[in-house]
Amino acid sequence: MTRRRPTTIGHLVEKGSFVLTAYHAECDKSAASRETEFWRGNLSGFRYTVGETHRQDVIHETLQSVRKSTGLEIPPIGELNSDDKFLGTDPDADF
């Protein structure tokens, strides 16, 4: 098993924090906007990429650190209702 460098997690947290903060900034303007969906898609891609290139514990540690450093929640996936609120929860947001 290969040991990861501490800077790897730090770098992932920095990038994930940027994407999550951008998502929430757009979501505060309009939850159903194209820009919000763009950033939500980027966040989903970030999670997928980390999952493909690192172990499960790296994903968990990274997302926990992103939440802690930003004070923001990972957005759910799925449809919005008429009030621009998500239907259901995202099981992958809390691994």
C-alpha positions as CSV (number, residue, x, y, z in Angstrom):
1,M,0.0,0.0,0.0
2,T,1.3,3.4,-1.0
3,R,1.5,6.1,1.7
4,R,0.0,9.5,0.7
5,R,1.8,12.7,1.4
6,P,0.1,15.1,3.9
7,T,0.2,17.7,1.2
8,T,-2.1,15.6,-1.0
9,I,-5.0,15.9,1.4
10,G,-4.2,19.6,2.0
11,H,-4.3,20.2,-1.8
12,L,-7.6,18.3,-2.2
13,V,-9.2,20.2,0.7
14,E,-8.1,23.5,-0.8
15,K,-9.6,22.7,-4.2
16,G,-12.7,21.1,-2.7
17,S,-13.3,24.1,-0.5
18,F,-13.0,26.4,-3.5
19,V,-15.6,24.5,-5.5
20,L,-18.0,24.1,-2.5
21,T,-17.8,27.8,-1.6
22,A,-18.5,28.8,-5.3
23,Y,-21.5,26.4,-5.3
24,H,-22.9,27.9,-2.2
25,A,-22.3,31.5,-3.4
26,E,-24.4,30.8,-6.5
27,C,-27.0,28.7,-4.6
28,D,-27.6,31.7,-2.3
29,K,-28.4,33.8,-5.4
30,S,-30.7,31.2,-7.0
31,A,-30.8,27.5,-6.2
32,A,-32.1,26.6,-9.7
33,S,-29.7,28.7,-11.8
34,R,-27.4,27.4,-14.4
35,E,-24.4,28.7,-12.5
36,T,-25.5,26.8,-9.4
37,E,-25.9,23.6,-11.4
38,F,-22.5,24.2,-13.0
39,W,-20.8,24.3,-9.6
40,R,-22.8,21.4,-8.2
41,G,-21.6,19.4,-11.3
42,N,-18.0,20.5,-10.6
43,L,-18.4,19.3,-7.0
44,S,-19.8,16.0,-8.1
45,G,-16.9,15.6,-10.6
46,F,-14.4,16.5,-7.8
47,R,-15.8,13.7,-5.6
48,Y,-15.8,11.2,-8.4
49,T,-12.2,12.1,-9.4
50,V,-11.0,11.8,-5.8
51,G,-12.8,8.5,-5.6
52,E,-11.1,7.2,-8.7
53,T,-7.6,8.3,-7.9
54,H,-7.5,7.7,-4.1
55,R,-8.9,5.3,-1.5
56,Q,-12.3,5.6,0.2
57,D,-10.7,6.9,3.4
58,V,-9.1,9.8,1.4
59,I,-12.6,10.8,0.1
60,H,-14.0,10.7,3.6
61,E,-11.1,12.7,5.2
62,T,-11.2,15.2,2.3
63,L,-14.9,15.9,2.5
64,Q,-14.8,16.1,6.3
65,S,-12.0,18.6,6.1
66,V,-13.8,20.6,3.4
67,R,-16.9,20.8,5.6
68,K,-14.9,21.8,8.6
69,S,-12.8,24.5,6.8
70,T,-15.8,26.1,5.0
71,G,-18.6,25.5,7.5
72,L,-20.7,24.5,4.5
73,E,-22.7,21.3,3.7
74,I,-22.1,19.2,0.6
75,P,-25.1,19.7,-1.7
76,P,-27.5,16.8,-2.4
77,I,-28.0,15.4,-5.9
78,G,-31.5,15.1,-7.4
79,E,-34.4,17.2,-8.5
80,L,-35.6,20.5,-7.1
81,N,-39.2,21.1,-6.1
82,S,-41.2,24.2,-7.0
83,D,-39.6,26.1,-4.0
84,D,-36.1,25.4,-5.4
85,K,-35.4,22.9,-2.5
86,F,-33.8,19.5,-3.2
87,L,-36.0,16.4,-3.1
88,G,-34.3,13.8,-0.9
89,T,-30.8,13.6,0.2
90,D,-27.4,12.7,-1.3
91,P,-26.1,9.5,0.3
92,D,-22.7,10.1,-1.4
93,A,-22.3,13.5,0.4
94,D,-21.8,11.9,3.7
95,F,-19.6,8.9,3.2
